[in-house]
Amino acid sequence: AGVTTGEWGALVREAFGASIDELFTEFEESPIASGSIGQVHLATLREPHGAFPRGLRVAVKVQHPDLATKLALDMTILRKLAAFVGRFQGAGVSVADTVNQFATNFYMQLDFRDEAANLRTFNSNFGSSFWGAVVSFPRPVDGLEHELVLVETYERGESVAIKIIKSKKPLTIIIHT
């Protein structure tokens, strides 16, 4: 289940000390996307934030409520199940190791501030005029980053994989050493 109106409103207020109405002139209640970590709503900035102007269309990522607690319970159950299955497992991939790797990767996604830092790195690494003409990445909005809520620029686009398939041209990768 997704985050309800009351829940995301409370999360935004807790994260930024202001209500949705104080931060945004528009906020779409229906998410444009939802996944295992959270959901994404479109909004429009009410006031400028650093280099980001008033009226900018943004994506607001809101983490599902109590996700860390639920994840801990789920991982405990999976680890117990993996230990049980491991008793009957032969040589090869360890179920317990696989579950532990899955849990580690999932926990690493729980803090949206890490995602904001990663977005800054992507934008820095792909900041040349060449890459700027080819691809764009969302940018975290100054002052609107929190462990549970992240506001970033809204980048409307198309999947690179779909674009390659539609082009019907072979993908050529050139590696310079």
Residue pairs with C-beta under 8 A, 6 or more apart in sequence:
2 31
2 34
2 39
2 64
3 11
3 31
3 38
3 39
3 62
3 63
3 64
3 65
5 29
7 65
8 20
8 39
8 41
8 62
9 19
9 20
11 62
11 63
11 65
11 148
11 149
12 18
12 19
12 20
12 23
12 60
12 62
12 149
13 19
13 20
14 148
15 146
15 147
15 148
15 149
16 23
16 143
16 144
16 146
16 149
20 27
20 43
21 27
22 46
23 43
23 45
23 46
23 47
23 144
23 151
24 43
24 44
24 45
24 46
24 58
24 60
25 44
25 45
25 46
25 55
26 42
26 43
26 44
27 41
27 42
27 43
27 44
27 60
28 41
28 42
28 43
29 41
30 41
31 39
31 40
31 41
32 40
32 41
32 42
32 59
33 39
33 40
34 40
36 106
37 63
37 64
37 67
37 109
37 110
38 61
38 62
38 63
38 64
38 67
39 61
39 62
39 64
40 59
40 60
40 61
40 62
41 59
41 60
41 62
42 57
42 58
42 59
42 60
42 154
43 57
43 58
43 59
43 60
43 151
44 55
44 56
44 57
44 58
45 52
45 53
45 54
45 55
45 56
45 58
45 141
46 54
47 54
48 54
49 141
49 142
49 143
49 144
50 141
50 142
50 143
51 142
52 58
52 139
52 141
52 142
52 153
56 141
56 153
57 153
57 154
58 141
58 151
58 152
58 153
58 154
59 138
59 151
59 152
59 153
59 154
59 155
60 149
60 150
60 151
61 112
61 115
61 149
61 150
61 151
61 152
62 148
62 149
63 110
63 112
63 147
63 148
63 149
64 70
67 110
68 110
71 103
71 106
71 107
71 110
75 99
75 103
75 106
78 99
78 102
78 103
79 96
79 99
79 100
79 103
81 99
82 95
82 96
82 98
82 99
83 96
85 95
86 94
86 95
86 96
89 95
108 114
109 115
110 147
111 147
112 145
112 146
112 147
112 148
112 149
112 150
113 145
113 146
113 147
113 150
115 150
116 140
116 145
116 150
116 152
119 137
119 138
119 139
119 140
119 152
120 139
120 140
122 137
123 137
123 139
126 132
126 135
126 137
135 160
136 155
136 157
137 155
138 152
138 153
138 154
138 155
139 152
139 153
140 150
140 151
140 152
141 151
141 152
141 153
144 150
144 151
145 151
164 171
